[in-house]
Amino acid sequence: MKIRIKNEKRAIFIAFLFLFAVIYGYWYFILSPTLQSWKFEKQADNFISANEEPIFKIKEIILYSSANGIDKSENGTLENVDVHQFTDISISIDNKSYISDLSNKNTVSELYIDNIKITKNSNSGKASLNYKNPYNFGKFEENIENANRIDFNILHTNEDNKNNDFSSPTFFTDCSNPITLGYLNKNVKTNCNILNSKEKIDFNGKILKIAGVNIEDVSYNLNFQIHLKNSLEESYVYTVDLNVPLQDDNSSIYDGYTFKVMHNQSKSYYFLKEER
């Protein structure tokens, strides 16, 4: 007995759709996940292999936090003072974890900072981060401007150093000098009258207490990425994430300043190699 198809074109079209649905289902539910899993495993293997012996690591981070006041009143009467909080940051890089001598692999040809994010606990003041001249480390500077990216000039010789005053971002190819940055929270409180303060007035962190600025209000988190290339043009990156301490169990910025040294204690401080 023969089955006659009244509309062969329609039947062929339906069969084609069914076949397409089967092939698509096989790709979507079986083949694609398998390929994605294989691709992910290969990327993971390449990442682990590239970072088995990391070349660069964070050696030390130094944080110095204090404050200052700008007296805008006539004759310096302290009746109109703007208060600013600042933190100076020094980041040292160790390039001899696995290589004791200098080579193209552990010398730097390019260095920059980007993806800068400042998260404050309050809306008081206007926060910014930029390069800071190391000769002014620990000194208040009012003119720090916010940067989206900080590009460093790389010095390769002693002659280069003789002609440099560190007024612009500077880093030695052998990682012998730290990265120095300045954070400024400007105008955390304005138009303060501290003329009749019963406490001794010092233009440092103590002025925050005199002006009635809560430490929590000026506490903040700082996040950014340090990118570098070695002389082989291999790229590395490290993400800095700092909850800047303005007080601890023993002291606070109200005492004048805080000073904290953070040493590398784990592999989480290593720069990771970036894929090209």
HELIX and SHEET records of a PDB file:
HELIX    1   1 GLU A    8  TYR A   26  1                                  19    
HELIX    2   2 TRP A   27  LEU A   31  3                                   5    
HELIX    3   3 SER A   32  ALA A   50  1                                  19    
HELIX    4   4 GLU A   74  GLY A   76  5                                   3    
HELIX    5   5 PRO A  134  ASN A  136  5                                   3    
HELIX    6   6 ASN A  158  LYS A  162  1                                   5    
HELIX    7   7 LYS A  206  ILE A  210  1                                   5    
HELIX    8   8 ILE A  215  VAL A  218  1                                   4    
HELIX    9   9 ILE A  253  ASP A  255  5                                   3    
HELIX   10  10 LYS A  267  TYR A  269  5                                   3    
SHEET    1   A 5 LYS A 126  TYR A 131  0                                        
SHEET    2   A 5 ILE A 179  CYS A 192 -1                                        
SHEET    3   A 5 VAL A  81  ASP A  94 -1                                        
SHEET    4   A 5 LYS A  57  ASP A  71 -1                                        
SHEET    5   A 5 THR A 258  HIS A 263 -1                                        
SHEET    1   B 5 ILE A 150  ASP A 151  0                                        
SHEET    2   B 5 VAL A 108  LYS A 120 -1                                        
SHEET    3   B 5 TYR A 220  ASN A 230 -1                                        
SHEET    4   B 5 SER A 235  ASN A 243 -1                                        
SHEET    5   B 5 LEU A 272  LYS A 273 -1                                        
SHEET    1   C 2 ASN A 153  LEU A 155  0                                        
SHEET    2   C 2 THR A 170  PHE A 172  1                                        
END                                                                             
